[in-house]
Amino acid sequence: MRKEDIKPLLDLQEIDEEIDRLERRLKNIERERKDFEEELSMLRQELEELRTKKEYLLSKRKELREEIEREEEMLERTEKKMTMVKKDIEYKTLLREKSKHEDNILKKSYELDELEEELKELEDKIKEEEPKIEKRIKEIEEELNDLDLEEKTAIRKLENLKKEREIRESKVEEGILKFYEEAKKRFGNKVVVCIEEGVCEGCGIKVPDVLFSKLIKEDSVEICPSCGRYIYYRL
Ligand SMILES: [Zn+2]
């Protein structure tokens, strides 16, 4: 076969490589997008957890403050009553009541202190983490936008390439096309390769000298005895 005869096939192979490259890129875009989306949802969850915890602590603090206030009111009422009772036994009961309220106030104040401390720590953490998380979220959203854009462009380009491929395919002689399609299953897109310094570019094995001379002299296309690809000598 002469080299001119293989030219349409080389054109087809070239476009198949481009189609392959784009299809691989599209698959990678899909994977990258999935990774970004997973990270995004994790970050949003992290942010949500911090905020929910803060809300919980705030409401708990409000509750505690109210309880302390109630205890203080009751204490006040008890002390007032103590100034008015006459019987000793009544006074003793009130005294016990008083001490119970005092205990409760002490206990709840202690709880409140602990809670304030926890809240302060959480607020510091939020102050430090929130801007970082939000910045990363923004970055990811931009990455996702870029990926969408790249994907759209790639899909459009792929459609055009496939149309062009049909044209190129129609120019390849039927027997050669059949060989190409079959060989592609084994070799991927590298079915027609050139000989570089006597070595087949496809399998990396040196072709026999006789064959090499023939390729140079006749400028023909032959079949590599080692791998079965079409080989030619590039001048
Ligand atoms: Zn070979």
Residues whose N, C-alpha, C, O or C-beta is under 5 A from the ligand:
A	BS01	ZN	C200 G202 C203 C224 S226 C227 G228
